[in-house]
Amino acid sequence: MRVLVAYGTTGGGTGEIAAWIADELQAAGLTVSLVPAGEVTGVAEYDAVILGSALYAYGWHADARRFVQRFSQRLTGRPVWLFSSGPLDVSADTGPVPPVRHAETALRELGAREHQTFGGRMTTDAHGWLGHVARQLAREGHAGDFRNPGRVRAWARGLADEITAS
Ligand SMILES: Cc1cc2nc3c(=O)[nH]c(=O)nc-3n(C[C@H](O)[C@H](O)[C@H](O)COP(=O)(O)O)c2cc1C
């Protein structure tokens, strides 16, 4: 079975989460395409889709939002899962984080089965404006890597089970 893992990222942190997910799906025997959401040209060949986005200013990355607009009509009836990556603290691992408005829209438009929020990453080695913000956050004690590969990978193994069973 073929699975698309698509993601919207600015600093690369969400792309890496998507890669962990793709890795677990592949290990479960699925054929996986890992593609930035803005580079996806079609979804016809996929049996299931996982779409993730970085969170900026309480919203989804533009590439992930556009993916929803471009493909919502074509994914009807196929299993879709969503994730967001953002919180720069442990909140995503200590309790459910409600989806932001764009994620709620994506849940509805894509008929997605579930949405998860994972912790984010903001480190001072980021480039450009992101690096500037990161260094500011670091001075305020908020920068760091709050992603949890174990939780992400466990979630992906659950998805692999559901996809394989469907
Ligand atoms: C300007 C700015 C705004 C942000 N806004 C949010 C936000 O609203 N909610 C959130 O959970 N995280 C927010 N974050 C944290 C990012 O979502 C986090 O760093 C994420 O890992 C970035 O993903 P990326 O590396 O894939 O771009 C923000 C970060 C920056 C720099």
The ligand as an SDF file (V2000), in Angstrom:
LIG
                    3D

 31 33  0  0  0  0  0  0  0  0999 V2000
    7.4200   33.6160   14.9070 C   0  0  0  0  0  0  0  0  0  0  0  0
    7.0310   32.2700   15.5000 C   0  0  0  0  0  0  0  0  0  0  0  0
    5.7190   32.0110   15.8310 C   0  0  0  0  0  0  0  0  0  0  0  0
    5.3600   30.7700   16.4030 C   0  0  0  0  0  0  0  0  0  0  0  0
    4.0540   30.5480   16.7330 N   0  0  0  0  0  0  0  0  0  0  0  0
    3.7090   29.3780   17.3250 C   0  0  0  0  0  0  0  0  0  0  0  0
    2.3480   29.1310   17.7040 C   0  0  0  0  0  0  0  0  0  0  0  0
    1.4490   29.9280   17.4960 O   0  0  0  0  0  0  0  0  0  0  0  0
    2.0590   27.9530   18.3170 N   0  0  0  0  0  0  0  0  0  0  0  0
    3.0180   27.0130   18.5710 C   0  0  0  0  0  0  0  0  0  0  0  0
    2.7080   25.9760   19.1550 O   0  0  0  0  0  0  0  0  0  0  0  0
    4.3110   27.2050   18.1940 N   0  0  0  0  0  0  0  0  0  0  0  0
    4.6790   28.3580   17.5840 C   0  0  0  0  0  0  0  0  0  0  0  0
    5.9740   28.5650   17.1940 N   0  0  0  0  0  0  0  0  0  0  0  0
    6.9610   27.4860   17.3550 C   0  0  0  0  0  0  0  0  0  0  0  0
    7.1500   26.7050   16.0500 C   0  0  0  0  0  0  0  0  0  0  0  0
    5.9340   26.1190   15.6460 O   0  0  0  0  0  0  0  0  0  0  0  0
    8.1920   25.5900   16.2570 C   0  0  0  0  0  0  0  0  0  0  0  0
    9.4480   26.1910   16.3840 O   0  0  0  0  0  0  0  0  0  0  0  0
    8.1910   24.5810   15.1400 C   0  0  0  0  0  0  0  0  0  0  0  0
    8.9770   23.4680   15.5050 O   0  0  0  0  0  0  0  0  0  0  0  0
    8.6860   25.1520   13.8290 C   0  0  0  0  0  0  0  0  0  0  0  0
    8.6240   24.1420   12.8530 O   0  0  0  0  0  0  0  0  0  0  0  0
    9.5430   24.1290   11.5540 P   0  0  0  0  0  0  0  0  0  0  0  0
   10.9790   24.0100   12.0310 O   0  0  0  0  0  0  0  0  0  0  0  0
    9.1040   22.9190   10.8300 O   0  0  0  0  0  0  0  0  0  0  0  0
    9.2690   25.3850   10.8000 O   0  0  0  0  0  0  0  0  0  0  0  0
    6.3520   29.7740   16.6220 C   0  0  0  0  0  0  0  0  0  0  0  0
    7.6850   30.0530   16.2580 C   0  0  0  0  0  0  0  0  0  0  0  0
    8.0210   31.2630   15.7020 C   0  0  0  0  0  0  0  0  0  0  0  0
    9.4540   31.5270   15.3360 C   0  0  0  0  0  0  0  0  0  0  0  0
  1  2  1  0
  2  3  1  0
  2 30  2  0
  3  4  2  0
  4  5  1  0
  4 28  1  0
  5  6  2  0
  6  7  1  0
  6 13  1  0
  7  8  2  0
  7  9  1  0
  9 10  1  0
 10 11  2  0
 10 12  1  0
 12 13  2  0
 13 14  1  0
 14 15  1  0
 14 28  1  0
 15 16  1  0
 16 17  1  0
 16 18  1  0
 18 19  1  0
 18 20  1  0
 20 21  1  0
 20 22  1  0
 22 23  1  0
 23 24  1  0
 24 25  2  0
 24 26  1  0
 24 27  1  0
 28 29  2  0
 29 30  1  0
 30 31  1  0
M  END
$$$$
